[in-house]
Amino acid sequence: MEIQPRNGGRIDLGIGRPDLALLPFKELREAAERYFSLGDVTCLQYAPLAGAPSLRESLADFLTRHYQSRVTPEHLFLTAGASHGLDLVSGQVAKPGGTVLVEAPTYFLAFKVFHSRNLRVVSVPTDSEGLDVVALENLLEVERPVFLYTIPTHHNPMGATLSIERRVKLIELANKYEFFIVADEVYQLLNYFGQAPPRLAAFDHNRVISLGSFSKILSPGVRLGWIETAPELFSKLGQCGVLQSGGGVSPFTSAMIESALALGLQDTYLERVRNVYGQRCAHMTQVLDSVLPSSVNFVHPTGGFFVWLELPESVDSNLLLAEAHDANIGFRPGTLFSPDREFKNFLRLCFAYYNEAELEWACEQLGRLLTRYL
Ligand SMILES: Cc1ncc(COP(=O)(O)O)c(C=O)c1O
């Protein structure tokens, strides 16, 4: 298909963000108009450490409906997004020099958070179903982590979702070896095909610190998310100096989102992006199935943003990237997702940022490139 790459530049399938054209400008304007018509000034004041109580209430209601499992406001601590939640836990629950376990591969920017908090990062193997709990159990014979960081549903970059059996085993190990599970569940509500297993916090509130975010279900620019965990942990989280000085995060934005929730705009927006991303996911994987050489493998994702391609062992996707740029396309090389620079013969593609025609064009280019290269 002949299309003009957006802005005349390349189509970078490595970009892991929502499409600007889909972001909820209209919805947030409506939410703000409603809020200002109410004449309530509380959002212009400092908020309690765990965040605006009324948003925690309406968020608990929203999550209960969408997770189809009860969430209470007492278990929600508002954050400025999942990244902030991760930093808060890394700074308040762990101590410098402490060990954290991560999946190999994992979300690459999580390393930056762990390193800036002087934590020691140790990788745990995965397979096509996510975290390898048997390998984890073996590792726990020698390592004493403060927490394990995992992306259990629609993993970034792998797209994998951890089965219920593995979730149960993981909780059992966390209880036996006494570590926290920091579950990054930002893609939990972006399920397109079939049903995702319940979020990890539904299995155990005492061991699981679940990170959620409005970034993927509404807008990254609002910088608002939440931690769902046992309220006993809140005093630890609230010892963070920034929160003590500035109060709970973003009361003003919280009020706009609370208003969007009250108007049902978050519900309808979530349904809309789920449909659009689901169609993009199905289209991209269908095109990849038809254009990729048979030596390239991938697992079809059922949600989230990403497809993780496995190339033959001999290929280095970092070297392939220069040729991809010549063909006006891009991707994220696999080594980015490992502190030990493993996964050199893997690459990550995202289907959320571009429309179907752009995805099709870029995947066809990639197919041609790989057919030539391999
Ligand atoms: C697994 C994962 N965690 C966290 C984030 C960042 O989330 P937030 O914008 O809420 O900080 C991303 C964004 O790409 C992500 O993929």
The ligand as a MOL file (V3000), in Angstrom:
LIG
                    3D

  0  0  0     0  0            999 V3000
M  V30 BEGIN CTAB
M  V30 COUNTS 16 16 0 0 0
M  V30 BEGIN ATOM
M  V30 1 C 5.1990 -1.4530 31.7720 0
M  V30 2 C 5.1260 0.0310 31.8970 0
M  V30 3 N 5.1750 0.6010 33.1050 0
M  V30 4 C 5.1000 1.9270 33.2530 0
M  V30 5 C 5.0100 2.7760 32.1740 0
M  V30 6 C 4.9450 4.2410 32.4130 0
M  V30 7 O 3.7070 4.5470 32.9750 0
M  V30 8 P 3.3290 6.0080 33.5210 0
M  V30 9 O 3.1430 6.9030 32.3460 0
M  V30 10 O 2.0800 5.7780 34.2750 0
M  V30 11 O 4.4440 6.4690 34.3930 0
M  V30 12 C 4.9730 2.2300 30.8940 0
M  V30 13 C 4.8970 3.1110 29.7070 0
M  V30 14 O 5.2890 2.7560 28.6260 0
M  V30 15 C 5.0250 0.8260 30.7600 0
M  V30 16 O 4.9860 0.2350 29.5600 0
M  V30 END ATOM
M  V30 BEGIN BOND
M  V30 1 1 1 2
M  V30 2 1 2 3
M  V30 3 2 2 15
M  V30 4 2 3 4
M  V30 5 1 4 5
M  V30 6 1 5 6
M  V30 7 2 5 12
M  V30 8 1 6 7
M  V30 9 1 7 8
M  V30 10 2 8 9
M  V30 11 1 8 10
M  V30 12 1 8 11
M  V30 13 1 12 13
M  V30 14 1 12 15
M  V30 15 2 13 14
M  V30 16 1 15 16
M  V30 END BOND
M  V30 END CTAB
M  END
